[in-house]
Amino acid sequence: MFSSIISYMETSNWSPSEEEREVMEAVWMQVKGACEKLKEETNAQDEHIRKMLKELSDRYYA
């Protein structure tokens, strides 16, 4: 999934540096861990987590 994110970003005008890629990968691992923990501790399903991440993204970066 992370590679698809990078792939999408490379199609736009912005091309992340190696350092930026490392930062994004570290952040993605934290988000992924938090989502897994949420699924373990609640009845949240993938569709709920996708919706939550989309809402967060839209709220802060739209």
Backbone as a chain_set.jsonl record, in Angstrom:
{"seq": "MFSSIISYMETSNWSPSEEEREVMEAVWMQVKGACEKLKEETNAQDEHIRKMLKELSDRYYA", "coords": {"N": [[0.818, -1.196, 0.0], [1.94, 1.249, 0.791], [3.734, 1.658, -1.287], [1.948, 2.187, -3.342], [0.986, 4.643, -2.561], [3.285, 6.23, -2.756], [3.722, 5.937, -5.504], [1.452, 7.231, -6.517], [2.0, 9.856, -5.629], [4.272, 10.416, -7.087], [3.271, 10.814, -9.605], [2.264, 13.31, -9.584], [3.373, 16.764, -9.448], [5.202, 16.866, -7.413], [8.094, 15.365, -6.224], [9.228, 13.208, -3.957], [12.116, 13.375, -1.841], [14.753, 11.097, -0.89], [15.023, 11.187, 1.887], [12.527, 12.297, 2.588], [10.866, 10.228, 1.751], [11.616, 8.252, 3.585], [10.697, 9.395, 5.955], [7.939, 9.478, 5.414], [7.421, 6.749, 5.23], [7.982, 5.937, 7.85], [5.984, 7.329, 9.226], [3.739, 6.177, 8.035], [3.972, 3.55, 9.019], [3.45, 3.972, 11.706], [0.779, 4.872, 11.584], [-0.41, 2.608, 10.46], [0.048, 0.736, 12.51], [-1.488, 1.899, 14.553], [-4.021, 1.662, 13.421], [-4.305, -1.122, 13.298], [-4.287, -1.704, 16.028], [-6.63, -0.39, 16.787], [-8.495, -1.976, 15.423], [-8.162, -4.378, 16.806], [-8.978, -3.725, 19.399], [-11.554, -2.778, 19.2], [-14.718, -3.052, 17.449], [-14.218, -2.2, 14.914], [-14.048, -2.269, 11.405], [-12.227, -2.802, 8.302], [-13.446, -1.094, 6.395], [-14.518, 0.913, 8.039], [-12.219, 2.036, 9.102], [-10.95, 2.942, 6.775], [-12.796, 4.919, 6.031], [-12.56, 6.657, 8.225], [-9.851, 7.481, 7.984], [-9.977, 8.757, 5.504], [-11.761, 10.842, 6.092], [-10.225, 12.244, 7.985], [-8.052, 12.996, 6.391], [-9.347, 14.579, 4.439], [-10.308, 16.611, 6.089], [-7.997, 17.91, 7.056], [-6.333, 18.33, 4.842], [-7.636, 19.105, 2.571]], "CA": [[0.0, 0.0, 0.0], [2.807, 2.417, 0.832], [4.276, 1.873, -2.63], [0.914, 2.818, -4.168], [0.949, 6.049, -2.152], [4.459, 6.845, -3.389], [3.462, 5.925, -6.93], [0.502, 8.316, -6.776], [2.66, 11.142, -5.42], [5.244, 10.632, -8.147], [2.58, 11.232, -10.816], [2.025, 14.747, -9.477], [4.585, 17.552, -9.653], [6.109, 16.708, -6.287], [8.852, 14.121, -6.213], [9.861, 13.202, -2.634], [13.522, 12.993, -1.717], [14.93, 9.852, -0.139], [14.724, 11.491, 3.294], [11.075, 12.448, 2.708], [10.305, 8.878, 1.637], [11.852, 7.566, 4.856], [9.776, 9.989, 6.929], [6.578, 9.014, 5.09], [7.325, 5.337, 5.571], [7.912, 5.854, 9.313], [4.65, 7.794, 9.611], [2.783, 5.153, 7.614], [4.063, 2.417, 9.935], [2.744, 4.377, 12.927], [-0.651, 4.876, 11.274], [-0.809, 1.215, 10.275], [0.017, 0.136, 13.848], [-2.643, 2.444, 15.268], [-5.231, 1.069, 12.82], [-4.373, -2.52, 13.744], [-4.667, -1.681, 17.443], [-8.04, -0.019, 16.801], [-9.262, -3.158, 15.014], [-8.075, -5.378, 17.872], [-9.638, -3.277, 20.624], [-12.939, -2.396, 18.929], [-15.293, -3.844, 16.364], [-13.983, -1.477, 13.66], [-13.653, -3.061, 10.248], [-11.408, -2.053, 7.343], [-14.233, -0.025, 5.782], [-14.628, 1.998, 9.015], [-10.905, 2.672, 9.202], [-10.772, 3.686, 5.518], [-13.64, 6.117, 6.109], [-11.958, 7.542, 9.22], [-8.633, 8.059, 7.41], [-10.409, 9.679, 4.442], [-12.306, 12.034, 6.75], [-9.102, 12.995, 8.546], [-7.316, 13.561, 5.275], [-10.16, 15.652, 3.872], [-10.417, 17.705, 7.056], [-6.745, 18.635, 7.236], [-5.536, 18.542, 3.63], [-8.481, 19.383, 1.399]], "C": [[0.859, 1.256, 0.0], [3.366, 2.706, -0.55], [3.234, 2.51, -3.544], [0.774, 4.298, -3.818], [2.094, 6.797, -2.822], [4.227, 6.968, -4.889], [2.52, 7.061, -7.31], [1.197, 9.667, -6.67], [3.651, 11.44, -6.533], [4.575, 11.063, -9.448], [2.237, 12.714, -10.768], [3.36, 15.468, -9.677], [5.622, 17.358, -8.567], [6.789, 15.355, -6.359], [9.633, 14.082, -4.896], [11.319, 12.761, -2.693], [13.589, 11.677, -0.941], [14.596, 10.069, 1.34], [13.217, 11.626, 3.516], [10.378, 11.089, 2.611], [10.456, 8.117, 2.956], [10.9, 8.089, 5.928], [8.356, 9.484, 6.678], [6.409, 7.547, 5.451], [7.214, 5.153, 7.083], [6.525, 6.268, 9.802], [3.616, 6.744, 9.241], [2.806, 3.957, 8.558], [3.349, 2.73, 11.248], [1.234, 4.352, 12.717], [-1.16, 3.44, 11.157], [-0.919, 0.505, 11.631], [-1.188, 0.605, 14.643], [-3.941, 1.85, 14.729], [-5.388, -0.383, 13.256], [-4.813, -2.598, 15.205], [-6.151, -1.344, 17.579], [-8.906, -1.22, 16.44], [-9.267, -4.226, 16.106], [-8.926, -5.008, 19.078], [-11.097, -2.872, 20.44], [-13.504, -3.336, 17.868], [-15.136, -3.153, 15.014], [-13.497, -2.439, 12.581], [-12.836, -2.173, 9.301], [-12.167, -0.872, 6.739], [-14.38, 1.167, 6.733], [-13.308, 2.767, 9.104], [-10.61, 3.483, 7.943], [-11.551, 4.994, 5.569], [-13.038, 7.13, 7.083], [-10.716, 8.24, 8.645], [-8.971, 9.061, 6.311], [-10.944, 10.966, 5.049], [-11.201, 12.889, 7.348], [-8.319, 13.709, 7.454], [-8.059, 14.753, 4.669], [-10.204, 16.868, 4.799], [-9.138, 18.563, 7.082], [-6.018, 18.984, 5.943], [-6.364, 18.804, 2.395], [-8.571, 20.875, 1.144]], "O": [[0.555, 2.219, -0.703], [3.465, 3.866, -0.949], [3.586, 3.29, -4.428], [0.475, 5.115, -4.689], [1.894, 7.871, -3.389], [4.513, 8.012, -5.474], [2.747, 7.766, -8.293], [1.007, 10.53, -7.527], [3.849, 12.602, -6.888], [5.242, 11.626, -10.316], [1.95, 13.314, -11.803], [4.359, 14.844, -10.035], [6.8, 17.653, -8.774], [6.137, 14.326, -6.534], [10.593, 14.834, -4.727], [11.698, 11.897, -3.483], [12.584, 11.212, -0.405], [13.958, 9.222, 1.965], [12.688, 11.131, 4.51], [9.403, 10.839, 3.32], [9.536, 7.424, 3.389], [10.359, 7.313, 6.716], [7.653, 9.107, 7.616], [5.348, 7.149, 5.932], [6.444, 4.315, 7.552], [5.959, 5.629, 10.69], [2.718, 6.448, 10.03], [1.751, 3.403, 8.867], [2.715, 1.854, 11.836], [0.494, 3.868, 13.573], [-2.216, 3.102, 11.693], [-1.871, -0.238, 11.868], [-1.836, -0.188, 15.327], [-4.86, 1.566, 15.498], [-6.5, -0.822, 13.552], [-5.615, -3.456, 15.573], [-6.851, -1.945, 18.394], [-9.934, -1.46, 17.074], [-10.275, -4.904, 16.304], [-9.527, -5.878, 19.708], [-11.803, -2.646, 21.423], [-12.848, -4.29, 17.449], [-15.847, -3.485, 14.065], [-12.651, -3.301, 12.821], [-12.764, -0.957, 9.477], [-11.613, 0.216, 6.586], [-14.368, 2.313, 6.284], [-13.296, 3.996, 9.172], [-10.078, 4.59, 8.03], [-11.035, 6.048, 5.197], [-13.01, 8.327, 6.796], [-10.554, 9.45, 8.803], [-8.321, 10.1, 6.198], [-10.623, 12.058, 4.579], [-11.229, 14.114, 7.235], [-7.97, 14.882, 7.588], [-7.468, 15.804, 4.419], [-10.144, 18.01, 4.343], [-9.207, 19.791, 7.125], [-5.157, 19.864, 5.953], [-5.849, 18.732, 1.279], [-9.237, 21.302, 0.201]]}, "num_chains": 1, "name": "protein.A"}
